[in-house]
Amino acid sequence: MLSSRDGSSRAPHGVNGSARGATSRSTAPQVPLQSTAFVASLFPALKPELRAVHRGILEVLDTAPHAGLLREFFTNGKLFRPLLTLVGAGAVGGDPARAVELAQAIELLHGASLIHDDIIDDADTRRGKRSIPAVLSRDVALVLGDYLILRAIERIASIRSADDANILAAMRLVTPLVSRCCSGQIDEIEASGRNVDEATYVSIVTNKTGALFATSLAGGGVIAGASPERIEILTTLGDQLGVVFQIYDDVLDLGVHERDLGKPVGNSLAMQRPHVAGVYMAEAGLTAAATRADVAAYVHEHGLMQRIQALQDRYVRAAEATIARLPSSRYADGLRALTHHLTSWAEVTP
């Protein structure tokens, strides 16, 4: 199933191994995070900037190969990571409008990563439609993903809403963090079919998922001219939210309809990728051949949801403590609401 690996692993900043106390689970309506309308509702004042992000992405794609297909692909996205970029700027007292161009670059990078994910996973669908590799070919999709990465870099280099020093600082921030994302993806692939312990799982998802969250939040802070201390706070928060989000995503993978998740349900399990349920199932020797239904039943019958919840709660509390280090604002309040929404999976699982 998922592999135990030697070597060191690290937890995101501000999280220790204890599971003291319990974070109260969200009682918010069970609206999937994948809903663009819900995500935007957390930060209603940012709707004009989100529209500007979307318009700018479509403009970038006007001259792209397979422009029509890419425009449809990005129109179906929820703009979650670009939203974090705007929030990162606002959370440090800056003007989110100045982060719109960087937010566009972040979404292009995210889109490229999804296309490459679909190649790696041999996925036929994405966001309720046929995946780009399925429509074109794996070879063309690979190069198309590379093309989007280059257009993202170009977008950062041509930002007009910030001075040259902040643009250079953004580039210096983005490149190592996105490289961490690639490292996490490699670690995940190499761990496929083997057992991983909790620390290794957290290390993988901190890089694979958390790094792009950190890029988004901290990038907005950089464009806003935030201090190094506040950039570090946003980076730490991105890592922590990445773990919280990935646990949310893993649990939903066990129980919701594909149209809600935005990708094939059970795909991580089918590919034998490291999965939060697998961490605890491995301790009981559950085999890699288990189906999604078998895994979901095992998780519930053996009380593993409580252990999964305890792990997520640890990172929720760490994220709350990090948010508390930011100035009081509607952006900090929205980040708290988002963090708690990511604990709302309990009632949508089987």
Contacts in CASP RR format, 6 or more apart in sequence:
PFRMAT RR
TARGET T0000
AUTHOR 0000-0000-0000
METHOD contacts of the structure
MODEL  1
MLSSRDGSSRAPHGVNGSARGATSRSTAPQVPLQSTAFVASLFPALKPEL
RAVHRGILEVLDTAPHAGLLREFFTNGKLFRPLLTLVGAGAVGGDPARAV
ELAQAIELLHGASLIHDDIIDDADTRRGKRSIPAVLSRDVALVLGDYLIL
RAIERIASIRSADDANILAAMRLVTPLVSRCCSGQIDEIEASGRNVDEAT
YVSIVTNKTGALFATSLAGGGVIAGASPERIEILTTLGDQLGVVFQIYDD
VLDLGVHERDLGKPVGNSLAMQRPHVAGVYMAEAGLTAAATRADVAAYVH
EHGLMQRIQALQDRYVRAAEATIARLPSSRYADGLRALTHHLTSWAEVTP
1 193 0 8 1.000
1 194 0 8 1.000
1 195 0 8 1.000
1 272 0 8 1.000
1 278 0 8 1.000
1 281 0 8 1.000
1 282 0 8 1.000
1 285 0 8 1.000
1 286 0 8 1.000
1 287 0 8 1.000
1 288 0 8 1.000
1 290 0 8 1.000
2 191 0 8 1.000
2 192 0 8 1.000
2 193 0 8 1.000
2 194 0 8 1.000
2 195 0 8 1.000
2 196 0 8 1.000
2 201 0 8 1.000
2 272 0 8 1.000
2 273 0 8 1.000
2 274 0 8 1.000
2 275 0 8 1.000
2 278 0 8 1.000
2 279 0 8 1.000
2 282 0 8 1.000
2 288 0 8 1.000
3 191 0 8 1.000
3 192 0 8 1.000
3 193 0 8 1.000
3 194 0 8 1.000
3 195 0 8 1.000
3 196 0 8 1.000
3 274 0 8 1.000
4 194 0 8 1.000
4 195 0 8 1.000
4 196 0 8 1.000
4 197 0 8 1.000
4 200 0 8 1.000
4 282 0 8 1.000
5 191 0 8 1.000
5 194 0 8 1.000
5 196 0 8 1.000
5 200 0 8 1.000
9 199 0 8 1.000
9 200 0 8 1.000
9 202 0 8 1.000
9 203 0 8 1.000
10 203 0 8 1.000
10 206 0 8 1.000
11 17 0 8 1.000
11 199 0 8 1.000
11 202 0 8 1.000
11 203 0 8 1.000
11 206 0 8 1.000
12 202 0 8 1.000
12 206 0 8 1.000
12 210 0 8 1.000
12 236 0 8 1.000
12 238 0 8 1.000
12 239 0 8 1.000
12 240 0 8 1.000
12 242 0 8 1.000
12 243 0 8 1.000
12 315 0 8 1.000
12 318 0 8 1.000
13 236 0 8 1.000
13 239 0 8 1.000
13 240 0 8 1.000
13 318 0 8 1.000
13 322 0 8 1.000
14 236 0 8 1.000
14 240 0 8 1.000
14 318 0 8 1.000
14 321 0 8 1.000
14 322 0 8 1.000
15 240 0 8 1.000
15 243 0 8 1.000
15 314 0 8 1.000
15 315 0 8 1.000
15 318 0 8 1.000
16 314 0 8 1.000
17 314 0 8 1.000
18 314 0 8 1.000
19 310 0 8 1.000
19 311 0 8 1.000
19 313 0 8 1.000
19 314 0 8 1.000
21 313 0 8 1.000
22 309 0 8 1.000
22 310 0 8 1.000
22 313 0 8 1.000
23 312 0 8 1.000
23 313 0 8 1.000
23 316 0 8 1.000
23 317 0 8 1.000
23 320 0 8 1.000
23 343 0 8 1.000
25 309 0 8 1.000
25 343 0 8 1.000
25 344 0 8 1.000
25 346 0 8 1.000
26 340 0 8 1.000
26 341 0 8 1.000
26 342 0 8 1.000
26 343 0 8 1.000
26 344 0 8 1.000
27 344 0 8 1.000
28 337 0 8 1.000
28 340 0 8 1.000
28 341 0 8 1.000
28 344 0 8 1.000
30 344 0 8 1.000
30 347 0 8 1.000
30 348 0 8 1.000
31 38 0 8 1.000
32 38 0 8 1.000
32 252 0 8 1.000
32 256 0 8 1.000
32 260 0 8 1.000
32 261 0 8 1.000
32 348 0 8 1.000
33 39 0 8 1.000
33 78 0 8 1.000
33 80 0 8 1.000
33 245 0 8 1.000
33 248 0 8 1.000
33 341 0 8 1.000
33 342 0 8 1.000
34 78 0 8 1.000
34 260 0 8 1.000
34 261 0 8 1.000
34 262 0 8 1.000
35 78 0 8 1.000
36 77 0 8 1.000
36 78 0 8 1.000
36 79 0 8 1.000
39 78 0 8 1.000
39 79 0 8 1.000
39 80 0 8 1.000
39 83 0 8 1.000
39 338 0 8 1.000
40 46 0 8 1.000
40 47 0 8 1.000
40 50 0 8 1.000
40 79 0 8 1.000
40 83 0 8 1.000
42 334 0 8 1.000
42 337 0 8 1.000
42 338 0 8 1.000
42 341 0 8 1.000
43 83 0 8 1.000
43 86 0 8 1.000
43 87 0 8 1.000
43 330 0 8 1.000
43 331 0 8 1.000
43 334 0 8 1.000
45 330 0 8 1.000
46 83 0 8 1.000
46 86 0 8 1.000
46 87 0 8 1.000
46 96 0 8 1.000
48 97 0 8 1.000
49 86 0 8 1.000
49 96 0 8 1.000
49 97 0 8 1.000
49 99 0 8 1.000
49 100 0 8 1.000
49 103 0 8 1.000
50 79 0 8 1.000
50 82 0 8 1.000
50 83 0 8 1.000
50 86 0 8 1.000
52 97 0 8 1.000
52 100 0 8 1.000
53 79 0 8 1.000
53 82 0 8 1.000
53 86 0 8 1.000
53 100 0 8 1.000
53 103 0 8 1.000
53 104 0 8 1.000
53 107 0 8 1.000
54 74 0 8 1.000
54 75 0 8 1.000
54 79 0 8 1.000
56 100 0 8 1.000
56 104 0 8 1.000
57 74 0 8 1.000
57 104 0 8 1.000
57 107 0 8 1.000
57 108 0 8 1.000
58 71 0 8 1.000
58 74 0 8 1.000
58 75 0 8 1.000
60 104 0 8 1.000
60 108 0 8 1.000
60 151 0 8 1.000
60 155 0 8 1.000
61 67 0 8 1.000
61 68 0 8 1.000
61 70 0 8 1.000
61 71 0 8 1.000
61 74 0 8 1.000
64 70 0 8 1.000
64 147 0 8 1.000
64 148 0 8 1.000
64 151 0 8 1.000
65 144 0 8 1.000
65 147 0 8 1.000
66 132 0 8 1.000
66 136 0 8 1.000
66 140 0 8 1.000
66 144 0 8 1.000
69 132 0 8 1.000
69 135 0 8 1.000
69 136 0 8 1.000
70 132 0 8 1.000
70 144 0 8 1.000
70 148 0 8 1.000
72 129 0 8 1.000
73 111 0 8 1.000
73 126 0 8 1.000
73 127 0 8 1.000
73 132 0 8 1.000
74 107 0 8 1.000
74 111 0 8 1.000
76 127 0 8 1.000
76 128 0 8 1.000
76 129 0 8 1.000
77 127 0 8 1.000
79 107 0 8 1.000
81 103 0 8 1.000
81 106 0 8 1.000
81 107 0 8 1.000
81 110 0 8 1.000
81 212 0 8 1.000
81 213 0 8 1.000
81 215 0 8 1.000
81 216 0 8 1.000
82 103 0 8 1.000
82 104 0 8 1.000
82 106 0 8 1.000
82 107 0 8 1.000
82 216 0 8 1.000
83 103 0 8 1.000
84 213 0 8 1.000
84 216 0 8 1.000
84 217 0 8 1.000
84 238 0 8 1.000
85 99 0 8 1.000
85 102 0 8 1.000
85 103 0 8 1.000
85 106 0 8 1.000
85 216 0 8 1.000
85 217 0 8 1.000
85 219 0 8 1.000
85 220 0 8 1.000
86 96 0 8 1.000
86 99 0 8 1.000
86 100 0 8 1.000
86 103 0 8 1.000
86 220 0 8 1.000
87 96 0 8 1.000
87 217 0 8 1.000
87 331 0 8 1.000
87 334 0 8 1.000
87 335 0 8 1.000
88 96 0 8 1.000
88 99 0 8 1.000
88 216 0 8 1.000
88 217 0 8 1.000
88 218 0 8 1.000
88 219 0 8 1.000
88 220 0 8 1.000
88 221 0 8 1.000
88 224 0 8 1.000
88 234 0 8 1.000
88 331 0 8 1.000
89 95 0 8 1.000
89 96 0 8 1.000
89 98 0 8 1.000
89 99 0 8 1.000
89 219 0 8 1.000
89 220 0 8 1.000
89 221 0 8 1.000
89 223 0 8 1.000
89 224 0 8 1.000
90 96 0 8 1.000
90 220 0 8 1.000
90 221 0 8 1.000
90 224 0 8 1.000
90 329 0 8 1.000
90 331 0 8 1.000
91 217 0 8 1.000
91 221 0 8 1.000
91 234 0 8 1.000
91 326 0 8 1.000
91 327 0 8 1.000
91 329 0 8 1.000
91 331 0 8 1.000
91 332 0 8 1.000
91 335 0 8 1.000
92 220 0 8 1.000
92 221 0 8 1.000
92 224 0 8 1.000
92 225 0 8 1.000
92 226 0 8 1.000
92 227 0 8 1.000
92 230 0 8 1.000
92 234 0 8 1.000
92 326 0 8 1.000
92 327 0 8 1.000
93 224 0 8 1.000
93 226 0 8 1.000
93 327 0 8 1.000
93 329 0 8 1.000
94 221 0 8 1.000
94 224 0 8 1.000
94 225 0 8 1.000
94 226 0 8 1.000
95 224 0 8 1.000
97 161 0 8 1.000
98 161 0 8 1.000
98 162 0 8 1.000
98 223 0 8 1.000
98 224 0 8 1.000
99 161 0 8 1.000
99 219 0 8 1.000
99 220 0 8 1.000
99 221 0 8 1.000
99 223 0 8 1.000
99 224 0 8 1.000
100 161 0 8 1.000
101 155 0 8 1.000
101 156 0 8 1.000
101 158 0 8 1.000
101 159 0 8 1.000
101 160 0 8 1.000
101 161 0 8 1.000
102 155 0 8 1.000
102 156 0 8 1.000
102 159 0 8 1.000
102 170 0 8 1.000
102 219 0 8 1.000
102 220 0 8 1.000
102 223 0 8 1.000
103 216 0 8 1.000
103 220 0 8 1.000
104 155 0 8 1.000
105 152 0 8 1.000
105 153 0 8 1.000
105 155 0 8 1.000
105 156 0 8 1.000
105 174 0 8 1.000
106 152 0 8 1.000
106 212 0 8 1.000
106 215 0 8 1.000
106 216 0 8 1.000
106 219 0 8 1.000
108 148 0 8 1.000
108 149 0 8 1.000
108 151 0 8 1.000
108 152 0 8 1.000
108 155 0 8 1.000
109 148 0 8 1.000
109 149 0 8 1.000
109 152 0 8 1.000
109 174 0 8 1.000
109 178 0 8 1.000
109 212 0 8 1.000
109 215 0 8 1.000
110 212 0 8 1.000
111 145 0 8 1.000
111 148 0 8 1.000
112 145 0 8 1.000
112 146 0 8 1.000
112 148 0 8 1.000
112 149 0 8 1.000
112 152 0 8 1.000
113 181 0 8 1.000
113 185 0 8 1.000
113 212 0 8 1.000
114 126 0 8 1.000
115 131 0 8 1.000
115 132 0 8 1.000
115 133 0 8 1.000
115 141 0 8 1.000
115 142 0 8 1.000
115 144 0 8 1.000
115 145 0 8 1.000
115 148 0 8 1.000
116 142 0 8 1.000
116 145 0 8 1.000
117 123 0 8 1.000
117 185 0 8 1.000
118 126 0 8 1.000
118 131 0 8 1.000
118 132 0 8 1.000
118 133 0 8 1.000
118 134 0 8 1.000
118 141 0 8 1.000
119 133 0 8 1.000
119 138 0 8 1.000
119 141 0 8 1.000
119 142 0 8 1.000
120 185 0 8 1.000
120 189 0 8 1.000
121 267 0 8 1.000
121 271 0 8 1.000
122 133 0 8 1.000
123 131 0 8 1.000
123 133 0 8 1.000
123 134 0 8 1.000
123 263 0 8 1.000
123 264 0 8 1.000
123 267 0 8 1.000
124 130 0 8 1.000
124 131 0 8 1.000
124 134 0 8 1.000
124 264 0 8 1.000
125 131 0 8 1.000
125 134 0 8 1.000
125 258 0 8 1.000
125 263 0 8 1.000
125 264 0 8 1.000
126 132 0 8 1.000
126 262 0 8 1.000
126 263 0 8 1.000
127 262 0 8 1.000
127 263 0 8 1.000
128 258 0 8 1.000
128 259 0 8 1.000
128 262 0 8 1.000
131 141 0 8 1.000
132 141 0 8 1.000
132 144 0 8 1.000
133 141 0 8 1.000
136 144 0 8 1.000
153 171 0 8 1.000
156 167 0 8 1.000
156 170 0 8 1.000
156 171 0 8 1.000
156 174 0 8 1.000
157 167 0 8 1.000
157 171 0 8 1.000
159 167 0 8 1.000
159 170 0 8 1.000
159 223 0 8 1.000
161 223 0 8 1.000
162 170 0 8 1.000
162 223 0 8 1.000
162 225 0 8 1.000
166 222 0 8 1.000
166 223 0 8 1.000
166 225 0 8 1.000
169 222 0 8 1.000
170 219 0 8 1.000
170 220 0 8 1.000
170 222 0 8 1.000
170 223 0 8 1.000
173 215 0 8 1.000
173 218 0 8 1.000
173 219 0 8 1.000
173 222 0 8 1.000
173 231 0 8 1.000
174 215 0 8 1.000
174 219 0 8 1.000
177 211 0 8 1.000
177 212 0 8 1.000
177 214 0 8 1.000
177 215 0 8 1.000
177 218 0 8 1.000
177 235 0 8 1.000
178 211 0 8 1.000
178 212 0 8 1.000
178 215 0 8 1.000
180 207 0 8 1.000
180 211 0 8 1.000
181 207 0 8 1.000
181 208 0 8 1.000
181 210 0 8 1.000
181 211 0 8 1.000
181 212 0 8 1.000
181 215 0 8 1.000
183 207 0 8 1.000
184 204 0 8 1.000
184 207 0 8 1.000
184 208 0 8 1.000
184 211 0 8 1.000
185 208 0 8 1.000
187 203 0 8 1.000
187 204 0 8 1.000
187 207 0 8 1.000
187 208 0 8 1.000
188 204 0 8 1.000
188 208 0 8 1.000
188 273 0 8 1.000
188 274 0 8 1.000
189 273 0 8 1.000
191 200 0 8 1.000
191 204 0 8 1.000
191 273 0 8 1.000
191 274 0 8 1.000
192 271 0 8 1.000
192 272 0 8 1.000
192 273 0 8 1.000
192 274 0 8 1.000
193 272 0 8 1.000
193 288 0 8 1.000
195 278 0 8 1.000
195 282 0 8 1.000
196 204 0 8 1.000
196 274 0 8 1.000
196 278 0 8 1.000
196 279 0 8 1.000
196 282 0 8 1.000
197 279 0 8 1.000
197 282 0 8 1.000
198 279 0 8 1.000
198 311 0 8 1.000
200 274 0 8 1.000
201 274 0 8 1.000
201 276 0 8 1.000
201 279 0 8 1.000
202 243 0 8 1.000
202 311 0 8 1.000
204 274 0 8 1.000
205 242 0 8 1.000
205 243 0 8 1.000
205 246 0 8 1.000
205 247 0 8 1.000
205 274 0 8 1.000
206 239 0 8 1.000
206 242 0 8 1.000
206 243 0 8 1.000
208 246 0 8 1.000
209 242 0 8 1.000
209 243 0 8 1.000
209 245 0 8 1.000
209 246 0 8 1.000
209 249 0 8 1.000
210 238 0 8 1.000
210 239 0 8 1.000
210 241 0 8 1.000
210 242 0 8 1.000
210 243 0 8 1.000
210 245 0 8 1.000
210 246 0 8 1.000
211 239 0 8 1.000
213 238 0 8 1.000
213 239 0 8 1.000
213 241 0 8 1.000
213 242 0 8 1.000
213 245 0 8 1.000
214 234 0 8 1.000
214 235 0 8 1.000
214 236 0 8 1.000
214 237 0 8 1.000
214 238 0 8 1.000
214 239 0 8 1.000
216 238 0 8 1.000
217 234 0 8 1.000
217 235 0 8 1.000
217 237 0 8 1.000
217 238 0 8 1.000
217 241 0 8 1.000
218 231 0 8 1.000
218 234 0 8 1.000
218 235 0 8 1.000
218 238 0 8 1.000
219 231 0 8 1.000
219 234 0 8 1.000
220 226 0 8 1.000
220 234 0 8 1.000
221 230 0 8 1.000
221 231 0 8 1.000
221 234 0 8 1.000
222 231 0 8 1.000
226 234 0 8 1.000
230 326 0 8 1.000
233 322 0 8 1.000
233 325 0 8 1.000
233 326 0 8 1.000
234 326 0 8 1.000
236 322 0 8 1.000
237 319 0 8 1.000
237 322 0 8 1.000
237 323 0 8 1.000
237 335 0 8 1.000
240 315 0 8 1.000
240 318 0 8 1.000
240 319 0 8 1.000
240 322 0 8 1.000
241 319 0 8 1.000
241 338 0 8 1.000
241 339 0 8 1.000
241 342 0 8 1.000
242 315 0 8 1.000
243 312 0 8 1.000
243 315 0 8 1.000
244 312 0 8 1.000
244 315 0 8 1.000
244 316 0 8 1.000
244 319 0 8 1.000
244 339 0 8 1.000
244 342 0 8 1.000
244 343 0 8 1.000
245 342 0 8 1.000
246 276 0 8 1.000
247 276 0 8 1.000
247 308 0 8 1.000
247 311 0 8 1.000
247 312 0 8 1.000
247 315 0 8 1.000
247 342 0 8 1.000
248 312 0 8 1.000
248 342 0 8 1.000
248 343 0 8 1.000
248 345 0 8 1.000
249 261 0 8 1.000
250 268 0 8 1.000
250 275 0 8 1.000
250 276 0 8 1.000
250 277 0 8 1.000
251 276 0 8 1.000
251 277 0 8 1.000
251 305 0 8 1.000
251 308 0 8 1.000
251 345 0 8 1.000
251 349 0 8 1.000
252 260 0 8 1.000
252 261 0 8 1.000
252 345 0 8 1.000
252 348 0 8 1.000
252 349 0 8 1.000
253 261 0 8 1.000
253 265 0 8 1.000
253 266 0 8 1.000
253 267 0 8 1.000
253 268 0 8 1.000
253 269 0 8 1.000
253 275 0 8 1.000
253 292 0 8 1.000
254 265 0 8 1.000
254 266 0 8 1.000
254 269 0 8 1.000
254 277 0 8 1.000
254 292 0 8 1.000
254 295 0 8 1.000
254 296 0 8 1.000
254 299 0 8 1.000
254 349 0 8 1.000
254 350 0 8 1.000
255 265 0 8 1.000
255 292 0 8 1.000
255 296 0 8 1.000
255 348 0 8 1.000
255 349 0 8 1.000
255 350 0 8 1.000
256 265 0 8 1.000
256 348 0 8 1.000
256 349 0 8 1.000
257 265 0 8 1.000
258 264 0 8 1.000
258 265 0 8 1.000
264 270 0 8 1.000
265 292 0 8 1.000
266 292 0 8 1.000
268 275 0 8 1.000
269 275 0 8 1.000
269 277 0 8 1.000
269 290 0 8 1.000
269 291 0 8 1.000
269 292 0 8 1.000
269 295 0 8 1.000
270 292 0 8 1.000
272 288 0 8 1.000
276 308 0 8 1.000
276 311 0 8 1.000
277 295 0 8 1.000
277 299 0 8 1.000
277 304 0 8 1.000
277 308 0 8 1.000
278 286 0 8 1.000
278 295 0 8 1.000
280 299 0 8 1.000
280 304 0 8 1.000
280 307 0 8 1.000
280 308 0 8 1.000
281 290 0 8 1.000
281 295 0 8 1.000
281 298 0 8 1.000
281 299 0 8 1.000
281 304 0 8 1.000
284 298 0 8 1.000
284 302 0 8 1.000
286 295 0 8 1.000
286 298 0 8 1.000
290 298 0 8 1.000
296 349 0 8 1.000
296 350 0 8 1.000
297 350 0 8 1.000
298 304 0 8 1.000
299 305 0 8 1.000
299 308 0 8 1.000
300 349 0 8 1.000
300 350 0 8 1.000
305 346 0 8 1.000
305 349 0 8 1.000
309 343 0 8 1.000
309 346 0 8 1.000
312 342 0 8 1.000
312 343 0 8 1.000
313 343 0 8 1.000
316 339 0 8 1.000
316 340 0 8 1.000
316 342 0 8 1.000
316 343 0 8 1.000
319 335 0 8 1.000
319 339 0 8 1.000
320 336 0 8 1.000
320 339 0 8 1.000
323 332 0 8 1.000
323 335 0 8 1.000
323 336 0 8 1.000
323 339 0 8 1.000
326 332 0 8 1.000
326 335 0 8 1.000
END
